[in-house]
């Protein structure tokens, strides 16, 4: 006798529905796209809240590499260094090859100047070497000022480290001051072409105006020096703990796919507050 195929299919469907309804539902982690969009809005408190709720719900961290990166960013931007260290200890064991997590781990050590614990990073490595060489130079090593200036010209401005102009001012010579002022005007003129300066742009601008202020003080032009240092301070107060570097859609016509690339810049708020204190002191506030 032929089997009624339609009734058989319905029966199988009911069995499948019953089976999946009895299987415990997996607890999904926070949606990474939603997290990304909250970070774009700088809504750090909500991001941390979502991840903390997820931890309480699942009684463990069980995050993707992308969400681990986002959570670490959020803790750093909120200044929660102790909590961040605990999370990174877990996350880096789970994702040992993650350059994003390594970068965040390095940031903590840059801020605390624990350079012996830093993983290799070429831009920062040049700064660390330069700091040691300047210290040796001041202590009477046989290095020439020209050699130090050449090293200063090779570093780029990055968070937690002095700018090129700061290093030049530290040498405290007429030649280094002249070079600092020249570089300062280059930075200031270049800034006029940027519609949306980010935190590092403001950091470089503040350093540039500080260099000009030092030059004015040495020329006994206190009024001009005060004007420059006020401009420097304004830029320090425009610095933020998180900023957008890139947010683009990547099209792959051959594969007929689209993906979104979002890259954030971020820094510990403690560093920014220290800078504010430093620049406030220049004005005797």
C-alpha positions in Angstrom: 0.0 0.0 0.0 1.6 3.3 -1.0 2.6 5.7 1.8 0.9 9.1 1.9 4.0 11.2 1.3 2.4 14.5 2.5 1.3 13.0 5.8 4.7 11.5 6.2 6.4 14.8 5.7 4.2 16.5 8.2 4.9 13.8 10.7 8.7 14.2 10.2 8.3 18.0 10.6 6.5 17.6 13.9 9.2 15.3 15.2 11.9 17.9 14.3 9.9 20.7 15.9 9.5 18.6 19.1 13.2 17.7 19.1 14.5 21.2 18.7 12.1 22.6 21.3 13.5 20.2 23.8 17.2 21.1 23.1 18.4 23.8 25.5 18.8 27.0 23.6 22.4 28.3 23.3 22.9 31.6 24.9 24.0 34.0 22.2 26.6 36.6 23.0 25.9 40.3 22.3 25.6 41.1 18.6 28.9 42.5 17.4 27.3 44.9 14.9 25.1 46.4 17.6 28.3 46.7 19.8 30.2 48.4 17.0 27.4 50.9 16.4 27.3 51.7 20.2 31.0 52.3 20.1 30.5 54.6 17.1 28.1 56.6 19.3 30.7 56.5 22.1 28.1 54.8 24.3 30.7 53.0 26.3 28.5 52.5 29.4 25.9 50.6 27.4 28.6 48.4 25.7 30.1 47.4 29.1 26.6 46.9 30.5 25.7 44.4 27.7 28.9 42.4 28.1 28.6 42.4 31.9 25.0 41.1 31.6 26.2 38.4 29.2 28.9 37.3 31.7 26.4 37.1 34.5 24.0 35.2 32.3 26.5 32.6 31.2 28.7 32.7 34.3 31.8 33.0 32.0 33.3 35.0 29.2 32.6 33.2 25.9 33.1 35.9 23.3 34.2 35.9 19.7 37.6 37.5 18.9 35.8 40.6 17.5 33.6 41.0 20.7 36.7 40.4 22.9 38.4 43.3 21.1 35.3 45.5 21.5 35.0 44.7 25.2 38.7 45.4 25.8 38.4 48.7 24.0 35.4 49.6 26.2 37.2 48.8 29.4 40.2 50.8 28.3 38.2 53.8 27.2 36.3 53.7 30.5 39.7 53.7 32.4 39.1 50.4 34.1 42.7 49.2 34.0 42.4 46.5 36.7 39.3 44.9 35.1 40.9 45.2 31.7 44.0 43.3 32.9 41.9 40.5 34.2 39.9 40.2 31.0 43.0 40.4 28.8 44.7 37.6 30.7 41.7 35.4 29.8 41.1 36.7 26.2 44.8 36.5 25.1 44.9 32.9 26.2 41.9 32.2 24.0 43.1 34.3 21.1 47.0 34.2 21.4 47.5 35.5 17.8 45.2 38.5 18.1 47.2 41.6 17.3 44.2 43.8 18.4 44.3 42.4 21.9 48.1 42.6 22.0 47.9 46.3 21.0 45.5 47.0 23.9 47.8 45.1 26.3 50.8 47.1 25.1 48.8 50.4 25.7 48.6 49.6 29.4 52.4 49.1 29.6 53.1 52.3 27.6 51.0 54.3 30.0 52.7 52.7 33.1 56.1 52.9 31.3 56.7 49.1 31.9 58.6 48.9 28.6 60.2 45.6 29.5 56.7 44.0 29.3 55.8 45.3 25.9 55.5 43.0 22.9 57.4 44.3 19.8 55.8 47.2 18.0 58.0 49.1 15.5 56.5 52.7 16.0 56.6 52.4 19.8 60.0 50.6 19.9 61.6 53.7 18.3 60.2 55.9 21.0 61.4 53.6 23.8 64.9 53.5 22.3 64.9 57.3 21.8 63.8 57.9 25.4 66.8 55.8 26.6 69.2 57.5 24.3 68.1 61.0 25.3 68.5 60.1 29.0 72.0 58.7 28.2 72.8 61.9 26.2 71.8 64.1 29.2 74.0 62.0 31.5 77.0 62.7 29.4 77.2 59.9 26.8 79.4 60.5 23.7 76.3 60.7 21.5 76.0 64.0 19.5 72.9 66.2 19.5 72.7 65.8 15.7 72.4 62.0 16.2 69.6 62.4 18.7 67.8 64.9 16.4 68.1 62.4 13.5 66.4 59.8 15.8 63.7 62.3 16.7 63.0 62.8 13.0 62.4 59.1 12.6 59.6 58.7 15.2 55.9 59.3 14.6 53.4 60.8 17.0 51.6 58.1 19.0 49.7 58.0 22.2 51.4 57.9 25.6 54.7 59.1 24.1 56.1 62.6 23.6 55.8 64.2 20.2 58.8 65.1 18.0 58.5 68.7 19.2 58.5 67.6 22.9 61.7 65.6 22.3 63.3 68.6 20.6 62.4 70.9 23.5 63.8 68.4 25.9 67.3 68.8 24.4 67.1 72.5 25.5 69.5 74.0 22.9 69.1 76.8 20.4 69.3 74.5 17.4 66.7 72.0 18.8 64.3 74.9 19.7 64.7 76.3 16.2 63.8 72.9 14.7 60.9 72.5 17.1 59.4 75.8 16.0 59.8 75.0 12.3 58.1 71.6 12.8 55.4 73.3 14.9 54.4 75.6 12.0 54.3 72.6 9.6 51.9 70.8 12.0 49.7 73.9 12.4 49.5 74.6 8.7 48.8 71.0 8.0 46.0 71.0 10.5 44.1 73.6 8.5 43.5 71.1 5.8 41.8 68.6 8.1 38.0 68.9 8.4 37.7 66.4 11.3 40.9 66.3 13.4 41.1 63.3 15.8 42.6 63.0 19.2 46.2 62.5 17.9 45.8 65.6 15.7 44.8 67.7 18.7 47.7 66.2 20.7 50.2 67.2 17.9 48.7 70.7 17.7 48.9 71.2 21.4 52.6 70.2 21.3 53.1 72.6 18.4 51.7 75.6 20.2 53.7 74.6 23.3 56.9 74.7 21.3 56.0 78.2 20.0 55.2 79.3 23.5 58.6 78.2 24.7 60.2 80.1 21.9 58.2 83.2 22.8 59.3 82.9 26.5 62.9 82.7 25.4 62.3 85.9 23.4 60.7 87.5 26.4 57.4 87.9 24.6 55.2 86.7 27.5 52.0 88.0 25.9 52.5 85.9 22.8 53.6 82.9 24.9 50.4 83.1 26.9 48.3 83.2 23.6 50.1 80.1 22.3 49.8 78.1 25.5 46.0 78.9 25.6 45.7 77.5 22.1 47.7 74.4 23.2 45.4 73.9 26.2 42.3 74.2 24.0 43.5 71.3 21.9 44.3 69.2 24.9 40.7 69.6 26.1 39.4 68.5 22.7 41.1 65.1 23.0 38.8 62.2 23.5 39.3 58.6 24.7 37.8 57.0 21.6 37.7 58.2 18.0 36.9 56.8 14.6 39.8 55.9 12.2 37.8 54.1 9.5 34.2 53.0 8.8 33.8 51.8 5.3 31.9 49.2 3.2 34.2 46.8 1.4 32.7 45.4 -1.9 33.9 42.2 -3.4 32.3 42.1 -6.8 33.6 38.7 -7.9 32.3 37.0 -4.7 29.3 39.3 -4.7 29.7 40.1 -1.1 29.9 43.1 1.1 31.6 43.6 4.5 32.1 46.5 6.8 35.5 47.6 8.1 35.4 49.7 11.3 38.6 50.7 13.0 38.7 52.7 16.3 41.5 54.8 17.9 41.4 54.8 21.7 43.4 55.9 24.7 43.2 55.7 28.5 41.3 58.7 29.9 43.9 58.8 32.7 46.5 59.8 30.1 44.3 62.6 28.8 43.6 63.8 32.3 47.3 63.9 33.1 47.8 66.0 29.9 45.1 68.4 31.0 46.8 68.9 34.4 50.1 69.5 32.7 48.7 72.2 30.4 46.6 73.8 33.1 49.8 74.2 35.1 51.3 76.2 32.3 48.7 78.8 32.8 48.9 78.6 36.6 45.3 77.2 36.9 
